[in-house]
């Protein structure tokens, strides 16, 4: 038995070894090397890469000198706070509708998932440049003109962002819809039948049975949405990091520091969001 277990263990390691080797070479090593470079002043010369240890100067430069980075991070956080809840709510509504017994349900699922297949950076950029991602003829409405006269206001800026990017925001909802739909289809119908016998209304079904049962899937979708929104190729922070990689006064060292700052911001956002949703889910169950 021990020999059989050892053989199975070796076979399992052999199957997993390509992934482990690939992770160590293409993920773990670049991550650690970028962390090392973030504390260095990097110069690329004909003789190779030269590094000079500068302690935390790259990180200090990001917050004290590089005002563009701070502005882009602030804008990113504000837009994410707006976009993520809209994506989650929209996905849940569409999943609830697709879970009903309607004709051509499979076709509608395909339509809502189709953007996930074709939504690459160049495609989205081309759609944005052509103005397809905004609500048609929105400039003619009085509310848009009134908001556009004072775009610097906090709430005005939020509403303008929603109007200009609503279609792009909803474009990211394909995977979340499928996750919610899978969770809805796995729910025990006997619970709904028992609640119906007790006289519960559809509104009570949703708030007291459906929504609490979907809390784990909401957390999964929150994580997926935040990560997808943060690493999208057209993200202005990523573009800013890429530009600083090849500047003479900043270079790879400063770009590495920006990358790690951005990574910590995303990680902190995920911890706060998931922690808040987990606590809320525990309160609902208790």
VOBA-1610 file (N, C-alpha, C; in pm, whole numbers, padded with zeros to 5 digits, always signed):
BEGIN
Unk+00083-00121+00000Unk+00000+00000+00000Unk+00087+00127+00000Unk+00195+00122+00079Unk+00282+00239+00085Unk+00349+00264-00050Unk+00392+00153-00114Unk+00454+00168-00245Unk+00356+00227-00347Unk+00230+00180-00339Unk+00128+00232-00430Unk+00104+00381-00406Unk+00100+00418-00278Unk+00081+00560-00246Unk+00200+00642-00294Unk+00320+00589-00277Unk+00438+00661-00323Unk+00438+00677-00475Unk+00398+00570-00546Unk+00389+00578-00691Unk+00286+00681-00735Unk+00171+00681-00666Unk+00067+00780-00698Unk+00115+00922-00670Unk+00189+00939-00562Unk+00242+01071-00528Unk+00341+01118-00633Unk+00430+01026-00675Unk+00529+01061-00777Unk+00459+01094-00909Unk+00359+01013-00944Unk+00284+01040-01068Unk+00214+01174-01062Unk+00156+01205-00946Unk+00090+01334-00931Unk+00187+01450-00943Unk+00305+01435-00882Unk+00406+01541-00891Unk+00455+01559-01034Unk+00466+01449-01107Unk+00509+01459-01246Unk+00406+01536-01330Unk+00279+01512-01304Unk+00174+01583-01377Unk+00172+01732-01340Unk+00200+01762-01213Unk+00194+01900-01166Unk+00324+01975-01193Unk+00433+01902-01213Unk+00565+01964-01225Unk+00575+02068-01337Unk+00513+02050-01456Unk+00520+02157-01557Unk+00464+02289-01507Unk+00353+02282-01433Unk+00296+02405-01378Unk+00388+02465-01272Unk+00443+02381-01185Unk+00531+02431-01079Unk+00655+02497-01139Unk+00716+02430-01237Unk+00835+02486-01301Unk+00801+02617-01373Unk+00688+02617-01444Unk+00647+02740-01513Unk+00618+02853-01417Unk+00555+02820-01303Unk+00526+02924-01203Unk+00654+02982-01145Unk+00750+02896-01113Unk+00875+02943-01054Unk+00954+03030-01151Unk+00956+02989-01279Unk+01037+03061-01377Unk+00969+03188-01426Unk+00840+03178-01459Unk+00771+03289-01526Unk+00688+03377-01433Unk+00669+03335-01308Unk+00589+03417-01215Unk+00666+03452-01089Unk+00712+03351-01016Unk+00778+03377-00887Unk+00908+03456-00904Unk+00993+03413-00997Unk+01121+03483-01017Unk+01101+03627-01064Unk+01017+03653-01167Unk+00995+03794-01206Unk+00938+03879-01092Unk+00849+03822-01010Unk+00793+03898-00898Unk+00902+03939-00800Unk+00983+03843-00760Unk+01091+03872-00665Unk+01195+03966-00724Unk+01222+03949-00852Unk+01321+04036-00917Unk+01268+04179-00928Unk+01137+04194-00957Unk+01079+04329-00962Unk+01080+04395-00825Unk+01060+04315-00719Unk+01069+04369-00583Unk+01211+04417-00555Unk+01309+04341-00600Unk+01449+04382-00585Unk+01476+04511-00661Unk+01426+04520-00785Unk+01450+04639-00867Unk+01381+04762-00812Unk+01273+04743-00736Unk+01199+04859-00684Unk+01281+04939-00584Unk+01386+04880-00531Unk+01475+04950-00437Unk+01606+04992-00504Unk+01608+04986-00637Unk+01730+05015-00712Unk+01708+05129-00812Unk+01815+05196-00844Unk+01819+05287-00957Unk+01877+05208-01073Unk+01798+05182-01175Unk+01836+05090-01282Unk+01878+05170-01406Unk+01994+05134-01458Unk+02042+05191-01584Unk+02076+05078-01680Unk+02029+05090-01803Unk+02058+04991-01905Unk+02168+05046-01996Unk+02283+04983-01992Unk+02397+05027-02070Unk+02437+04918-02169Unk+02536+04950-02250Unk+02585+04852-02347Unk+02651+04732-02280Unk+02699+04753-02159Unk+02765+04644-02086Unk+02667+04562-02002Unk+02540+04604-02000Unk+02440+04530-01924Unk+02359+04620-01834Unk+02285+04558-01743Unk+02200+04632-01649Unk+02281+04668-01526Unk+02283+04796-01492Unk+02353+04844-01373Unk+02251+04892-01271Unk+02266+04849-01147Unk+02173+04885-01041Unk+02248+04954-00927Unk+02181+05053-00868Unk+02234+05124-00751Unk+02128+05126-00643Unk+02162+05078-00526Unk+02065+05069-00416Unk+02028+05209-00368Unk+01898+05241-00371Unk+01852+05375-00333Unk+01749+05370-00220Unk+01738+05256-00153Unk+01643+05238-00041Unk+01501+05261-00088Unk+01428+05352-00020Unk+01286+05375-00051Unk+01264+05500-00137Unk+01366+05545-00207Unk+01353+05668-00284Unk+01249+05656-00396Unk+01243+05540-00460Unk+01143+05521-00567Unk+01002+05533-00513Unk+00977+05477-00395Unk+00845+05483-00334Unk+00813+05626-00287Unk+00912+05694-00234Unk+00891+05833-00194Unk+00863+05921-00313Unk+00932+05896-00423Unk+00913+05975-00546Unk+00770+05959-00598Unk+00714+05839-00584Unk+00579+05813-00635Unk+00475+05898-00565Unk+00492+05920-00433Unk+00391+05993-00356Unk+00422+06141-00337Unk+00547+06181-00353Unk+00585+06320-00326Unk+00612+06401-00452Unk+00656+06335-00558Unk+00693+06408-00681Unk+00600+06375-00796Unk+00571+06249-00815Unk+00490+06206-00929Unk+00341+06228-00899Unk+00296+06350-00922Unk+00156+06383-00898Unk+00061+06311-00992Unk+00110+06278-01111Unk+00025+06208-01209Unk-00016+06072-01157Unk+00077+06001-01094Unk+00046+05867-01042Unk-00059+05875-00932Unk-00042+05969-00840Unk-00139+05985-00730Unk-00277+06019-00786Unk-00280+06106-00886Unk-00408+06145-00948Unk-00474+06026-01016Unk-00395+05945-01087Unk-00451+05829-01156Unk-00500+05724-01057Unk-00429+05706-00947Unk-00473+05610-00845Unk-00604+05656-00782Unk-00614+05785-00751Unk-00737+05839-00694Unk-00854+05821-00789Unk-00832+05850-00917Unk-00937+05832-01018Unk-00976+05686-01032Unk-00875+05599-01029Unk-00901+05454-01038Unk-00988+05405-00923Unk-00955+05446-00801Unk-01033+05402-00685Unk-01176+05454-00691Unk-01191+05579-00733Unk-01325+05638-00741Unk-01408+05566-00847Unk-01350+05541-00963Unk-01423+05473-01069Unk-01454+05328-01033Unk-01363+05264-00960Unk-01387+05125-00921Unk-01502+05116-00821Unk-01507+05211-00728Unk-01617+05214-00631Unk-01751+05230-00701Unk-01751+05300-00813Unk-01874+05319-00889Unk-01905+05197-00976Unk-01804+05148-01046Unk-01826+05046-01148Unk-01857+04909-01091Unk-01783+04867-00989Unk-01797+04730-00938Unk-01938+04702-00887Unk-01998+04787-00802Unk-02136+04758-00759Unk-02235+04753-00875Unk-02216+04840-00975Unk-02308+04839-01090Unk-02297+04707-01165Unk-02175+04659-01185Unk-02154+04532-01255Unk-02217+04417-01178Unk-02199+04415-01045Unk-02253+04307-00963Unk-02406+04309-00966Unk-02465+04426-00948Unk-02611+04437-00946Unk-02670+04401-01082Unk-02610+04454-01189Unk-02657+04423-01324Unk-02648+04274-01353Unk-02536+04212-01313Unk-02517+04069-01336Unk-02622+03987-01261Unk-02651+04027-01139Unk-02750+03954-01058Unk-02889+03966-01120Unk-02924+04085-01166Unk-03056+04106-01227Unk-03070+04020-01353Unk-02968+04024-01440Unk-02974+03945-01564Unk-02978+03796-01533Unk-02901+03752-01433Unk-02902+03610-01395Unk-03039+03567-01344Unk-03104+03653-01266Unk-03238+03621-01218Unk-03337+03610-01333Unk-03322+03697-01432Unk-03412+03692-01548Unk-03386+03567-01633Unk-03258+03535-01653Unk-03224+03417-01734Unk-03256+03287-01663Unk-03274+03294-01533Unk-03308+03173-01457Unk-03456+03138-01470Unk-03534+03230-01525Unk-03676+03204-01545Unk-03696+03113-01667Unk-03811+03050-01672Unk-03843+02962-01785Unk-03893+03045-01901Unk-03798+03089-01985Unk-03831+03171-02101Unk-03775+03104-02226Unk-03833+03140-02339Unk-03787+03084-02466Unk-03651+03145-02503Unk-03573+03068-02575Unk-03441+03110-02622Unk-03349+03153-02508Unk-03361+03085-02395Unk-03278+03121-02279Unk-03130+03099-02311Unk-03098+02992-02382Unk-02959+02966-02419Unk-02902+03073-02510Unk-02985+03126-02600Unk-02939+03232-02692Unk-02906+03358-02614Unk-02990+03394-02518Unk-02965+03513-02437Unk-02838+03499-02354Unk-02815+03379-02301Unk-02691+03355-02226Unk-02570+03377-02315Unk-02577+03329-02437Unk-02466+03347-02531Unk-02444+03493-02562Unk-02553+03568-02579Unk-02542+03711-02612Unk-02472+03787-02500Unk-02510+03758-02375Unk-02450+03830-02263Unk-02306+03787-02237Unk-02271+03665-02278Unk-02134+03618-02256Unk-02042+03653-02372Unk-02098+03688-02487Unk-02019+03716-02606Unk-01914+03826-02586Unk-01944+03935-02514Unk-01841+04038-02494Unk-01716+03986-02424Unk-01730+03884-02339Unk-01614+03829-02270Unk-01516+03769-02370Unk-01568+03713-02479Unk-01484+03647-02579Unk-01409+03749-02664Unk-01475+03859-02699Unk-01415+03955-02793Unk-01364+04081-02726Unk-01378+04092-02594Unk-01342+04216-02524Unk-01193+04221-02494Unk-01112+04239-02596Unk-00969+04261-02577Unk-00940+04410-02575Unk-00819+04445-02533Unk-00783+04586-02524Unk-00800+04663-02653Unk-00743+04616-02766Unk-00758+04688-02893Unk-00903+04703-02937Unk-00986+04599-02913Unk-01127+04606-02952Unk-01198+04716-02873Unk-01178+04715-02742Unk-01242+04817-02658Unk-01193+04956-02695Unk-01063+04970-02721Unk-01008+05101-02757Unk-01071+05152-02886Unk-01088+05064-02983Unk-01149+05104-03110Unk-01294+05145-03089Unk-01366+05072-03004Unk-01505+05108-02976Unk-01514+05242-02904Unk-01422+05267-02811Unk-01421+05395-02739Unk-01392+05509-02835Unk-01294+05490-02925Unk-01258+05594-03021Unk-01373+05627-03115Unk-01455+05527-03147Unk-01569+05550-03236Unk-01693+05600-03162Unk-01686+05609-03029Unk-01798+05660-02952Unk-01912+05562-02934Unk-01885+05433-02957Unk-01991+05333-02948Unk-02022+05298-02802Unk-01928+05325-02713Unk-01944+05283-02574Unk-02026+05381-02491Unk-02073+05489-02549Unk-02157+05585-02477Unk-02302+05567-02519Unk-02392+05622-02437Unk-02534+05615-02470Unk-02562+05702-02592Unk-02631+05650-02694Unk-02652+05725-02818Unk-02722+05859-02794Unk-02670+05964-02858Unk-02729+06099-02856Unk-02744+06154-02714Unk-02660+06110-02622Unk-02672+06157-02484Unk-02636+06304-02472Unk-02550+06353-02566Unk-02510+06494-02559Unk-02626+06589-02579Unk-02736+06541-02638Unk-02850+06629-02666Unk-02940+06648-02545Unk-02924+06567-02442Unk-03011+06576-02326Unk-02965+06689-02234Unk-03062+06752-02172Unk-03033+06867-02085Unk-02951+06827-01963Unk-02977+06708-01908Unk-02904+06665-01789Unk-02755+06648-01819Unk-02724+06599-01939Unk-02582+06583-01975Unk-02516+06720-01992Unk-02587+06813-02055Unk-02532+06946-02076Unk-02510+07018-01943Unk-02603+06999-01849Unk-02589+07062-01718Unk-02470+07004-01642Unk-02453+06872-01649Unk-02339+06808-01581Unk-02207+06847-01646Unk-02209+06859-01778Unk-02086+06890-01851Unk-02038+07032-01827Unk-02129+07121-01784Unk-02089+07258-01753Unk-02005+07266-01627Unk-02022+07169-01536Unk-01944+07166-01413Unk-01890+07025-01389Unk-01794+06982-01472Unk-01746+06843-01461Unk-01655+06817-01342Unk-01609+06925-01275Unk-01515+06908-01165Unk-01583+06872-01033Unk-01715+06889-01024Unk-01784+06852-00902Unk-01780+06702-00878Unk-01781+06661-00751Unk-01765+06519-00719Unk-01879+06436-00777Unk-02004+06472-00744Unk-02118+06395-00792Unk-02136+06413-00943Unk-02108+06533-00992Unk-02117+06554-01137Unk-02017+06467-01211Unk-01896+06456-01155Unk-01795+06370-01217Unk-01837+06224-01218Unk-01901+06179-01109Unk-01947+06040-01102Unk-02054+06014-01208Unk-02152+06105-01217Unk-02260+06086-01314Unk-02209+06092-01458Unk-02115+06184-01484Unk-02058+06192-01619Unk-01981+06065-01654Unk-01910+06013-01557Unk-01836+05888-01580Unk-01932+05774-01613Unk-02044+05767-01539Unk-02142+05662-01566Unk-02203+05676-01704Unk-02236+05799-01741Unk-02299+05822-01870Unk-02205+05785-01984Unk-02077+05823-01970Unk-01981+05801-02078Unk-01934+05656-02086Unk-01940+05584-01976Unk-01882+05450-01973Unk-01980+05341-01934Unk-02110+05371-01939Unk-02208+05273-01893Unk-02202+05144-01974Unk-02191+05155-02106Unk-02188+05035-02190Unk-02061+04955-02165Unk-01948+05023-02144Unk-01823+04952-02114Unk-01833+04881-01980Unk-01894+04947-01881Unk-01911+04885-01750Unk-01994+04758-01760Unk-02106+04766-01831Unk-02192+04649-01845Unk-02128+04542-01933Unk-02030+04582-02014Unk-01961+04488-02101Unk-01888+04381-02019Unk-01849+04414-01896Unk-01769+04323-01815Unk-01854+04224-01736Unk-01981+04213-01761Unk-02071+04136-01675Unk-02092+03991-01717Unk-02030+03945-01824Unk-02059+03813-01877Unk-02027+03699-01782Unk-01906+03695-01729Unk-01865+03587-01639Unk-01947+03592-01510Unk-01970+03711-01459Unk-02046+03725-01334Unk-02189+03672-01351Unk-02248+03696-01467Unk-02384+03646-01493Unk-02386+03494-01488Unk-02287+03431-01550Unk-02282+03285-01550Unk-02261+03228-01410Unk-02179+03295-01329Unk-02156+03248-01191Unk-02284+03257-01110Unk-02353+03371-01120Unk-02480+03385-01048Unk-02583+03285-01098Unk-02587+03264-01228Unk-02685+03173-01287Unk-02660+03029-01240Unk-02533+02990-01234Unk-02501+02855-01185Unk-02542+02838-01039Unk-02521+02943-00958Unk-02561+02935-00817Unk-02712+02929-00802Unk-02784+03005-00884Unk-02930+03003-00876Unk-02987+02867-00914Unk-02926+02802-01012Unk-02976+02673-01056Unk-02944+02561-00958Unk-02849+02583-00869Unk-02812+02482-00770Unk-02892+02494-00640Unk-02974+02597-00629Unk-03051+02616-00506Unk-03157+02508-00490Unk-03180+02469-00367Unk-03279+02366-00337Unk-03419+02424-00352Unk-03497+02366-00443Unk-03632+02417-00468Unk-03726+02389-00351Unk-03692+02292-00268Unk-03778+02260-00154Unk-03785+02376-00055Unk-03676+02453-00046Unk-03677+02569+00044Unk-03780+02671-00003Unk-03785+02696-00133Unk-03882+02791-00186Unk-04024+02738-00171Unk-04041+02608-00189Unk-04175+02551-00173Unk-04222+02562-00028Unk-04131+02539+00067Unk-04168+02552+00209Unk-04201+02695+00244Unk-04122+02791+00190Unk-04149+02932+00215Unk-04280+02975+00152Unk-04311+02919+00036Unk-04437+02953-00032Unk-04556+02903+00048Unk-04541+02783+00108Unk-04649+02730+00192Unk-04672+02819+00313Unk-04563+02876+00367Unk-04574+02965+00483Unk-04626+03103+00447Unk-04649+03127+00317Unk-04708+03254+00274Unk-04608+03362+00238Unk-04484+03325+00212Unk-04383+03425+00177Unk-04409+03479+00036Unk-04384+03608+00018Unk-04402+03672-00113Unk-04273+03660-00193Unk-04278+03698-00321Unk-04158+03694-00406Unk-04050+03788-00354Unk-04094+03901-00299Unk-03999+03997-00241Unk-03927+03935-00121Unk-03999+03864-00038Unk-03938+03797+00077Unk-03850+03680+00033Unk-03891+03611-00076Unk-03806+03506-00133Unk-03666+03560-00163Unk-03666+03676-00229Unk-03538+03731-00275Unk-03452+03776-00158Unk-03507+03856-00065Unk-03426+03916+00040Unk-03390+03819+00153Unk-03475+03720+00177Unk-03452+03632+00291Unk-03398+03494+00253Unk-03410+03456+00125Unk-03362+03324+00084Unk-03258+03335-00027Unk-03295+03399-00138Unk-03207+03402-00255Unk-03079+03481-00227Unk-03093+03605-00183Unk-02976+03691-00165Unk-02880+03637-00060Unk-02926+03594+00061Unk-02830+03536+00156Unk-02759+03412+00103Unk-02829+03333+00021Unk-02766+03214-00035Unk-02661+03248-00140Unk-02672+03366-00199Unk-02578+03408-00304Unk-02458+03483-00251Unk-02448+03503-00120Unk-02336+03580-00063Unk-02201+03523-00103Unk-02179+03389-00096Unk-02048+03338-00141Unk-02017+03369-00287Unk-02120+03362-00373Unk-02098+03392-00514Unk-02078+03542-00536Unk-02141+03623-00453Unk-02118+03768-00462Unk-01973+03800-00429Unk-01919+03732-00328Unk-01778+03753-00292Unk-01687+03710-00406Unk-01716+03595-00467Unk-01636+03548-00582Unk-01642+03649-00696Unk-01761+03699-00726Unk-01776+03796-00834Unk-01709+03929-00802Unk-01711+03968-00676Unk-01641+04091-00636Unk-01492+04077-00661Unk-01435+03965-00620Unk-01292+03943-00642Unk-01260+03943-00791Unk-01339+03869-00867Unk-01315+03860-01012Unk-01328+03997-01078Unk-01430+04073-01040Unk-01455+04203-01103Unk-01345+04302-01069Unk-01304+04308-00943Unk-01200+04402-00902Unk-01068+04370-00973Unk-01032+04242-00979Unk-00907+04203-01044Unk-00913+04232-01194Unk-01024+04195-01258Unk-01039+04219-01401Unk-01035+04367-01434Unk-01104+04447-01353Unk-01107+04592-01374Unk-00968+04653-01353Unk-00891+04596-01261Unk-00762+04655-01224Unk-00652+04621-01323Unk-00659+04504-01388Unk-00549+04461-01475Unk-00584+04477-01623Unk-00694+04545-01654Unk-00730+04564-01794Unk-00622+04645-01864Unk-00591+04610-01986Unk-00476+04668-02056Unk-00490+04819-02079Unk-00613+04870-02083Unk-00633+05014-02104Unk-00639+05092-01974Unk-00609+05027-01863Unk-00608+05095-01734Unk-00502+05206-01737Unk-00537+05332-01702Unk-00440+05442-01710Unk-00320+05424-01617Unk-00337+05354-01505Unk-00224+05332-01414Unk-00123+05240-01480Unk-00169+05134-01545Unk-00078+05043-01615Unk-00006+05116-01727Unk-00076+05201-01799Unk-00012+05280-01905Unk+00094+05372-01847Unk+00066+05430-01730Unk+00163+05519-01665Unk+00288+05441-01622Unk+00269+05321-01570Unk+00383+05237-01530Unk+00467+05201-01652Unk+00402+05166-01762Unk+00475+05129-01884Unk+00555+05247-01940Unk+00499+05366-01932Unk+00570+05484-01982Unk+00695+05512-01900Unk+00686+05493-01768Unk+00801+05523-01681Unk+00913+05419-01694Unk+00882+05304-01752Unk+00986+05201-01768Unk+01100+05249-01858Unk+01068+05332-01956Unk+01168+05370-02056Unk+01208+05517-02046Unk+01171+05583-01937Unk+01215+05719-01915Unk+01355+05720-01854Unk+01434+05821-01890Unk+01572+05828-01842Unk+01577+05858-01693Unk+01489+05947-01645Unk+01494+05989-01504Unk+01425+05890-01410Unk+01352+05792-01463Unk+01285+05695-01375Unk+01334+05554-01405Unk+01290+05494-01514Unk+01340+05364-01555Unk+01272+05247-01488Unk+01335+05130-01500Unk+01277+05005-01453Unk+01260+05001-01302Unk+01352+05064-01229Unk+01343+05063-01083Unk+01219+05134-01034Unk+01194+05252-01088Unk+01076+05328-01047Unk+00948+05260-01094Unk+00949+05204-01216Unk+00832+05133-01266Unk+00800+05011-01179Unk+00903+04943-01131Unk+00882+04829-01041Unk+00819+04874-00909Unk+00865+04987-00858Unk+00807+05040-00735Unk+00660+05076-00755Unk+00628+05139-00869Unk+00489+05171-00899Unk+00404+05044-00908Unk+00459+04941-00967Unk+00387+04814-00980Unk+00354+04755-00844Unk+00450+04759-00753Unk+00426+04703-00620Unk+00329+04789-00539Unk+00336+04920-00556Unk+00237+05006-00489Unk+00097+04975-00540Unk+00086+04961-00672Unk-00044+04929-00732Unk-00094+04793-00686Unk-00002+04695-00678Unk-00039+04562-00630Unk-00091+04569-00486Unk-00025+04645-00400Unk-00068+04656-00260Unk-00204+04726-00250Unk-00229+04823-00337Unk-00359+04891-00338Unk-00469+04793-00376Unk-00445+04712-00480Unk-00544+04612-00521Unk-00566+04509-00411Unk-00457+04462-00349Unk-00469+04362-00242Unk-00546+04418-00124Unk-00516+04544-00086Unk-00588+04606+00025Unk-00735+04624-00007Unk-00765+04661-00130Unk-00904+04675-00173Unk-00978+04542-00164Unk-00913+04435-00207Unk-00974+04302-00200Unk-00997+04260-00055Unk-00899+04285+00032Unk-00914+04247+00173Unk-01030+04320+00238Unk-01040+04451+00213Unk-01149+04530+00272Unk-01284+04485+00218Unk-01292+04466+00086Unk-01419+04428+00024Unk-01464+04290+00069Unk-01374+04192+00060Unk-01409+04055+00098Unk-01438+04046+00247Unk-01360+04117+00328Unk-01385+04117+00473Unk-01522+04174+00507Unk-01558+04285+00442Unk-01688+04346+00469Unk-01802+04254+00426Unk-01789+04192+00309Unk-01893+04102+00261Unk-01902+03976+00347Unk-01790+03926+00395Unk-01791+03807+00480Unk-01861+03835+00612Unk-01830+03950+00671Unk-01897+03988+00797Unk-02047+04006+00777Unk-02082+04066+00664Unk-02225+04087+00635Unk-02295+03953+00614Unk-02226+03860+00547Unk-02285+03729+00525Unk-02305+03654+00655Unk-02210+03665+00748Unk-02225+03598+00877Unk-02341+03655+00957Unk-02360+03787+00948Unk-02474+03850+01018Unk-02606+03802+00961Unk-02610+03785+00828Unk-02735+03740+00766Unk-02769+03597+00809Unk-02667+03513+00824Unk-02691+03373+00861Unk-02723+03359+01008Unk-02670+03453+01091Unk-02700+03445+01234Unk-02828+03521+01268
//
